[in-house]
Amino acid sequence: MKVFSFVIAALTLAAGVSAVGIQKSVLFTYPRETPDWVVDQAKKAIEEAGGLITHEYTLIKGFAAKVGDKAIGTVSAMGEQYKVLVEEDQEVRIA
């Protein structure tokens, strides 16, 4: 009976994870001449898709977000004309 309960709990957890989707930390950066409304529209699309804006940059035009793959594709397509650069956030080290 305990094994059955464990299997049910594991399946429930797996279903919950797949329903929410996996989110990644991603950086979105734009050329300096990109209109502000383009960046604002991208941030709005991320939030509507359930993502979270984690940082807005001031020295460069861009932001960091926790977002799923579908929203990454949407923002990439929206920013195609303005050459948005999308890259997964990662730790940088100086050797």
Secondary structure, DSSP 8 states (H G I E B T S, - for coil): -HHHHHHHHHHHHHHHHHHH---EEEEEEE-TTS-HHHHHHHHHHHHHTT-EEEEE-SSSEEEEEEE-HHHHHHHHHHTGGGT-EEEE-------
